[in-house]
Amino acid sequence: MPGGTTRHSKNLSQQDAKRREVKDNVMQDAQISESDHLARVTQASKKQSARILAVFETTLIGAGLVIMLQLLPFTIFGDGDVRFKALSRMLEQGIMPTMKYSLVGPALSIPFWYLGYVYQTSLWWCQRYNFFVFTIGLLVIYWVLRKWFDRSLVRKFLLILIIASMFPYHLTTYYAEVFTAICVGVGILVATFGSSIAGWTAVILGVVNTPASILGLAFVVIKQILDSKRWRYVLVLAAAVCLLVAEAWIRLGHPLNTGYDNNAGARTVMPYSGFSGFSYPFFFGLLSILFSFGKGLIFFAPGLLLPIRSTILRMQQEKKFELFRVYLLWIAFLLGLILVYSRWWAWYGGWFWGPRFFLFASIPASFALAVRLHYRNTSLLINLLTLIVFCLSMWVGFNGVVFNPNLQGICYTRDYALEFLCHYTPEFSVLWYPFVIQERIKTGLIPYVVYSIIAFAYLAIPLIWKIACQTAELVRISGKAHLNIKTWHF
């Protein structure tokens, strides 16, 4: 009997243990199922939020382009007027242009010129030619990068180019810089992530359109050769040189004729004025290009100051190294432009809003700003710098469209005798002159102003919130360390 009782107790204990085990397994399964369900719900919620943001960002980009097309003060003047008249004479009278400017960019606007017979006029379409070049460039950038990188980052890049760069003003003219900047900037991108032939062809066309940028292309080719260990990229430089020579021969009758012989400005109080060609002291030209109040890149493309190398290399995307290489190729091209124009007598680009020759700087500057706005998990100091840079960049884009102050009366006075004031003094810089004269916003541009504020708020608020959280944490930690009354003594 005692043995039977013991066995019976053991059986009951085993049964209880099995029941508890089954119950525990059921509870664990329930917990796992609940956890999986929460994870799926969270993931679905994130995807839904991402889709909403994608739609909103795409809408912002599309709305920005539509508003710009409707409201920008498109015009043709200066060098752009020379190009347009030369193109018109060629198409209407068959007269080959003999102007000193390249015909590559204007030649590709021929389809737009002929659209004037269908709607509006040839002048109307050519005034908007650079806008269409810019729009096509944005579409290509998104199409090429969408497969490899966070699409939200790409959309931020495009949005910043639209609202917070030098492009908005440049799109209103028929000058050569937009065509060159888009062809070279987007071409390098396409050559890296898409078709090598198509990309380098675009780069070559952009360089031939602005012959002085050949040094920038040389730097790009050298960098590409060092990165790839392949000499074949010399062919890109050789092709550009051959086309430059051929175009000069066709247009001016001699392969070495640049059209800029004895090209010089007026003699003024400035010590190196009145000389022609590459006569400006390199040191002063470099300082002026980088730091002058009316033309300096530090004010018009401040995104170049932002550090992004470590952030890009921490990205999870497969092509992050190539993306950083593209950024370095952009910087190499910009460096070539700076070195060339530092010696040019008209390093400032004549009478023109901002640093005319350096529109290309807006591409790497806008990209760096997009990276910093998208990846905000960095130090408080870097985030504060990003916010300052973004505000200044936003003002650059806004100023070029909304104000574009008319300083011609000052800069043209007595045969450009006071032009240096517009280059070097903050009061007469196009960026700050609206505050001096307290210029008002034109009523017709109110939709653009509202759009700019919305786009700025969308991009800036997450960064501002991050800065506020970091500041609060810093105050809390500092308070513990320095405001603990118990540690104070008389």
C-alpha positions in Angstrom: 0.0 0.0 0.0 2.6 2.6 0.8 4.4 1.8 -2.4 1.1 2.2 -4.4 0.4 5.5 -2.7 3.8 6.7 -3.6 3.5 5.7 -7.2 0.0 7.4 -7.3 1.4 10.6 -5.9 4.2 10.6 -8.4 1.7 10.1 -11.3 -0.3 13.1 -10.0 2.8 15.2 -9.7 3.9 14.3 -13.2 0.4 15.1 -14.5 0.4 18.4 -12.7 3.8 19.2 -14.1 2.6 18.4 -17.6 -0.4 20.6 -17.1 1.7 23.4 -15.9 4.1 22.9 -18.8 1.3 23.0 -21.3 -0.2 26.1 -19.6 3.2 27.8 -19.7 3.7 26.9 -23.3 0.2 28.3 -24.1 1.0 31.5 -22.2 4.4 31.8 -24.0 2.7 31.2 -27.4 0.2 33.8 -26.5 2.9 36.3 -25.5 4.8 35.6 -28.6 1.7 35.9 -30.8 0.9 39.2 -29.1 4.5 40.4 -29.5 4.5 39.4 -33.2 1.1 41.2 -33.6 2.4 44.3 -32.0 5.6 44.2 -34.2 3.5 43.7 -37.3 1.2 46.6 -36.3 4.2 48.8 -35.5 5.9 47.9 -38.8 2.6 48.5 -40.7 2.2 51.9 -39.0 5.8 52.9 -39.9 5.2 51.9 -43.5 2.0 53.9 -43.6 3.8 56.9 -42.1 6.6 56.5 -44.6 4.0 56.4 -47.5 2.3 59.6 -46.2 5.6 61.4 -45.9 6.6 60.2 -49.4 3.4 61.6 -50.8 3.8 64.9 -49.0 7.5 65.3 -50.0 6.7 64.5 -53.6 3.8 66.9 -53.5 6.1 69.6 -52.1 8.6 69.0 -55.0 5.9 69.0 -57.7 4.2 72.1 -56.2 7.5 73.9 -56.0 8.2 73.3 -59.7 4.7 74.4 -60.7 4.9 77.6 -58.6 8.3 78.4 -59.9 7.2 78.0 -63.5 4.2 80.3 -62.8 5.8 83.0 -60.7 9.5 83.2 -61.4 10.4 86.5 -63.1 11.9 84.9 -66.3 13.9 87.2 -68.5 16.8 87.4 -70.9 19.5 90.0 -70.5 23.3 90.4 -70.6 25.2 87.4 -71.9 21.9 85.5 -72.2 20.6 88.1 -74.6 23.7 87.7 -76.8 23.2 84.0 -76.9 19.5 84.3 -77.7 20.0 86.8 -80.5 22.9 84.7 -82.0 20.6 81.6 -81.9 17.7 83.5 -83.5 19.9 84.8 -86.3 21.2 81.3 -87.0 17.7 79.8 -87.2 16.0 82.6 -89.0 18.8 83.8 -91.4 21.3 80.9 -91.4 24.1 83.1 -90.0 26.6 81.1 -88.0 27.2 82.7 -84.6 30.6 84.4 -84.0 30.0 85.3 -80.4 32.6 84.5 -77.8 30.2 82.3 -75.9 29.8 78.6 -76.6 26.8 77.5 -78.7 26.4 74.1 -77.0 23.8 75.1 -74.4 21.8 77.4 -76.8 21.9 74.7 -79.5 20.1 72.3 -77.3 17.4 74.9 -76.7 16.5 74.9 -80.4 13.4 72.6 -79.8 12.2 75.2 -77.3 12.9 78.0 -79.8 10.7 76.3 -82.4 7.9 75.8 -79.8 7.4 79.5 -80.1 5.6 78.9 -83.4 3.1 76.7 -81.6 2.5 78.6 -78.3 3.6 82.0 -77.1 7.0 83.1 -78.7 10.5 81.7 -79.0 11.6 84.4 -76.5 9.0 83.1 -74.0 10.3 79.5 -74.3 14.0 80.4 -74.2 13.4 82.5 -71.1 12.2 79.3 -69.4 14.8 77.0 -71.0 17.0 76.7 -67.8 13.9 75.9 -65.8 13.2 72.9 -68.0 16.9 71.8 -67.9 16.7 72.0 -64.1 13.5 70.0 -63.9 14.9 67.3 -66.2 18.0 67.1 -64.0 15.9 66.6 -60.8 13.9 63.8 -62.5 17.1 62.1 -63.5 18.6 62.4 -60.0 15.6 60.8 -58.5 15.4 58.0 -61.1 19.0 57.1 -60.7 19.2 57.2 -56.9 15.8 55.7 -56.0 17.1 52.1 -56.3 20.1 52.5 -54.0 19.3 54.9 -51.2 16.6 56.0 -48.9 14.1 57.8 -51.1 13.3 60.3 -48.4 16.9 61.5 -48.5 16.8 61.8 -52.2 13.6 63.9 -52.0 15.1 66.2 -49.4 18.0 66.7 -51.7 15.7 67.7 -54.6 13.6 69.9 -52.3 16.6 71.8 -51.0 17.8 72.4 -54.6 14.4 74.0 -55.3 14.1 76.2 -52.2 17.5 76.6 -50.6 20.1 77.1 -53.2 21.3 79.5 -55.9 19.3 77.7 -58.5 16.0 79.6 -58.1 17.5 82.9 -59.3 19.6 81.3 -62.0 16.5 79.6 -63.5 15.1 83.1 -64.4 17.9 83.8 -66.9 19.2 82.3 -70.2 22.8 82.2 -69.0 25.1 79.2 -69.4 25.7 78.2 -65.8 22.5 76.1 -65.2 23.2 73.9 -68.3 26.8 73.3 -67.2 25.9 72.7 -63.5 23.1 70.2 -64.3 25.0 68.4 -67.1 28.2 67.9 -65.0 26.5 67.3 -61.6 23.9 64.9 -62.8 26.3 63.4 -65.4 28.8 62.4 -62.7 25.9 60.8 -60.8 24.6 58.9 -63.9 28.2 57.7 -64.8 28.5 56.3 -61.3 25.1 54.7 -60.7 23.8 54.3 -64.2 25.1 54.4 -67.8 28.8 55.4 -67.9 28.5 56.5 -71.6 25.4 58.7 -71.0 26.9 60.2 -67.8 30.2 61.2 -69.2 28.6 62.5 -72.4 26.5 64.8 -70.3 29.6 65.9 -68.4 31.5 66.6 -71.6 28.7 68.7 -73.0 28.5 70.7 -69.8 32.2 71.4 -69.9 32.2 72.4 -73.5 29.4 74.9 -72.8 31.7 76.6 -70.2 35.3 76.2 -71.5 36.8 77.6 -68.3 35.5 74.5 -66.5 38.0 72.2 -68.3 40.3 72.3 -65.3 37.4 71.1 -63.1 37.0 68.2 -65.5 40.7 67.5 -65.3 40.5 67.2 -61.5 37.5 64.9 -61.8 39.3 62.7 -64.3 42.4 62.5 -62.1 40.3 61.6 -59.1 38.4 58.9 -61.1 41.7 57.4 -62.4 43.1 57.2 -58.9 39.9 55.6 -57.5 39.4 53.1 -60.3 43.1 52.5 -61.3 42.0 52.7 -64.9 43.5 55.1 -67.5 40.6 55.0 -69.8 39.0 58.1 -68.2 41.7 60.2 -69.9 39.4 59.7 -73.0 36.8 61.8 -71.3 39.2 64.8 -70.9 40.5 64.2 -74.4 37.0 64.2 -75.9 36.1 67.5 -74.1 39.3 69.2 -75.4 38.6 68.0 -78.9 35.1 69.3 -78.8 36.3 72.6 -77.4 38.7 73.1 -80.2 36.2 72.0 -82.9 33.5 74.3 -81.6 35.9 77.3 -81.4 37.1 76.5 -85.0 33.5 76.4 -86.3 32.3 79.4 -84.4 35.3 81.7 -84.6 37.4 80.3 -87.5 40.4 79.2 -85.5 40.8 76.3 -83.1 42.7 78.3 -80.5 40.5 81.4 -80.7 38.7 81.8 -77.4 36.9 85.0 -78.2 38.2 86.6 -75.0 41.3 88.4 -76.4 41.7 91.8 -74.8 38.6 91.2 -72.7 38.8 93.6 -69.7 36.7 95.7 -67.4 36.7 99.4 -66.6 39.5 101.0 -64.7 38.4 102.0 -61.2 39.9 102.7 -57.8 40.5 98.9 -57.4 44.2 98.3 -57.8 43.9 95.4 -60.3 41.0 96.7 -62.4 41.3 97.4 -66.1 43.6 94.5 -66.9 42.5 91.7 -69.2 42.5 88.0 -69.1 43.9 86.1 -66.1 45.4 89.1 -64.5 43.9 89.1 -61.0 46.2 88.1 -58.2 45.3 84.5 -57.3 45.4 85.1 -53.5 42.9 88.0 -53.6 40.7 86.3 -56.1 40.5 83.2 -53.9 39.7 85.2 -50.8 37.0 87.1 -52.8 35.4 84.0 -54.2 35.2 82.4 -50.8 34.5 85.2 -48.4 33.3 88.4 -50.1 29.9 89.5 -48.8 28.3 89.9 -52.2 29.8 86.9 -54.0 31.4 84.6 -51.4 30.6 80.9 -51.5 30.6 80.8 -47.7 27.4 82.9 -47.8 25.8 81.6 -51.0 26.6 77.9 -50.6 27.2 77.4 -46.9 26.3 73.7 -47.1 29.9 73.1 -48.2 30.9 73.7 -44.6 28.9 70.6 -43.3 30.8 67.4 -42.5 29.1 64.4 -44.0 31.8 61.7 -44.6 31.3 59.7 -41.4 27.5 59.9 -41.7 27.5 58.6 -45.3 29.8 55.8 -44.5 27.6 54.7 -41.6 24.6 54.4 -43.9 23.3 50.8 -44.4 22.9 51.2 -48.2 25.0 49.0 -50.4 26.3 51.9 -52.6 27.4 54.3 -49.8 31.0 54.4 -50.8 30.1 55.3 -54.4 27.8 58.0 -53.1 30.6 59.6 -51.1 32.9 59.2 -54.2 30.3 61.2 -56.2 30.4 63.9 -53.6 34.2 64.1 -53.8 34.0 64.3 -57.6 31.6 67.2 -57.3 34.0 68.9 -54.9 36.9 68.2 -57.3 35.1 69.9 -60.1 34.2 72.9 -57.9 37.8 73.2 -56.8 38.9 73.4 -60.5 36.4 76.2 -61.1 37.6 78.1 -58.0 41.3 77.8 -59.1 40.5 79.0 -62.6 38.3 82.0 -61.8 40.6 83.1 -58.9 42.9 84.5 -61.6 40.2 85.8 -64.0 39.8 89.6 -64.0 36.0 89.3 -63.6 36.0 86.6 -61.0 32.7 88.0 -59.7 30.9 87.3 -63.0 30.1 90.8 -64.0 26.8 92.4 -62.8 24.9 89.3 -61.7 23.1 88.2 -58.5 25.6 86.2 -56.4 28.6 84.2 -57.5 27.6 83.6 -61.1 30.3 81.2 -62.1 29.8 78.9 -59.1 26.2 77.8 -59.4 27.6 74.3 -59.5 28.5 74.7 -55.8 24.8 74.4 -55.0 24.8 70.7 -55.9 27.3 69.4 -53.3 26.2 72.0 -50.8 22.5 71.0 -51.1 23.4 67.3 -50.9 25.5 67.8 -47.7 22.6 69.8 -46.2 20.1 67.0 -47.2 22.3 64.4 -45.5 22.6 66.4 -42.3 18.8 67.1 -42.2 18.0 63.5 -42.8 20.4 61.9 -40.3 20.1 64.0 -37.2 21.6 61.6 -34.7 24.8 63.5 -34.3 26.2 66.0 -31.8 24.4 69.1 -30.6 27.1 71.3 -32.2 26.7 69.7 -35.6 23.0 70.0 -35.5 23.2 73.7 -34.5 25.6 74.3 -37.4 23.2 72.5 -39.7 20.3 74.7 -38.6 22.3 77.9 -39.2 23.5 76.6 -42.6 19.9 75.7 -43.6 18.5 79.1 -42.6 21.2 80.9 -44.6 20.7 78.6 -47.6 17.0 79.1 -47.4 17.5 82.9 -47.4 19.7 82.6 -50.5 17.0 80.8 -52.5 14.3 83.1 -51.1 16.2 86.3 -51.7 17.0 85.5 -55.3 13.3 85.1 -56.2 11.4 87.4 -53.8 13.8 90.3 -53.6 16.6 90.2 -56.1 17.4 93.8 -55.2 18.2 96.2 -58.0 21.7 97.5 -57.3 22.4 98.6 -60.8 22.2 102.3 -60.0 25.0 101.8 -57.4 27.1 99.3 -59.2 26.9 101.1 -62.6 27.6 104.5 -61.2 30.4 106.4 -63.1 31.3 103.5 -65.3 31.3 100.9 -62.5 33.5 103.1 -60.3 31.5 101.9 -57.2 31.0 98.3 -58.3 33.3 97.0 -55.6 30.8 98.1 -52.9 28.4 95.4 -54.2 31.1 92.7 -54.0 32.7 93.5 -50.6 30.4 95.4 -48.3 27.6 93.7 -46.5 25.3 96.7 -46.8 25.3 96.5 -50.6 25.4 92.7 -50.9 22.3 91.4 -52.7 21.7 89.2 -49.6 21.5 92.0 -47.1 20.5 95.1 -49.2 16.7 94.4 -48.8 17.1 95.0 -45.0 18.9 98.3 -45.8 16.1 99.7 -48.0 13.3 97.7 -46.1 12.1 96.2 -49.4 8.5 94.8 -49.4 7.4 91.5 -50.8 5.5 91.8 -54.1 1.9 90.7 -53.8 2.2 88.4 -56.8 4.9 86.4 -55.1 2.8 85.6 -51.9 2.1 82.0 -53.1 5.9 81.4 -53.4 6.5 82.9 -50.0 3.8 80.6 -48.4 5.2 77.6 -50.2 8.8 78.4 -49.1 7.6 78.7 -45.5 5.8 75.4 -45.6 8.8 73.6 -47.2 11.2 75.2 -44.7 9.1 74.2 -41.7 8.8 70.6 -42.9 12.5 70.2 -43.2 13.5 72.3 -40.2 11.1 71.3 -37.4 12.5 67.8 -36.9 16.0 69.2 -36.6 14.8 72.0 -34.2 13.0 69.3 -32.1 16.2 67.2 -32.0 18.2 70.3 -30.9 15.7 71.1 -28.2 15.9 67.5 -26.8 19.7 67.6 -26.9 19.7 71.0 -25.2 17.3 69.8 -22.5 19.5 66.7 -21.8 22.6 68.9 -21.7 21.0 71.2 -19.2 19.9 68.3 -17.1 23.3 66.7 -17.0 25.0 70.1 -16.3 22.5 70.8 -13.6 23.3 67.6 -11.8 27.0 68.3 -12.0 27.0 72.0 -11.1 23.7 72.9 -9.4 23.8 70.2 -6.7 23.6 72.5 -3.6 25.0 69.8 -1.3 28.4 70.0 -3.1 28.6 73.8 -2.6 30.7 75.3 0.3 31.2 78.7 1.8 
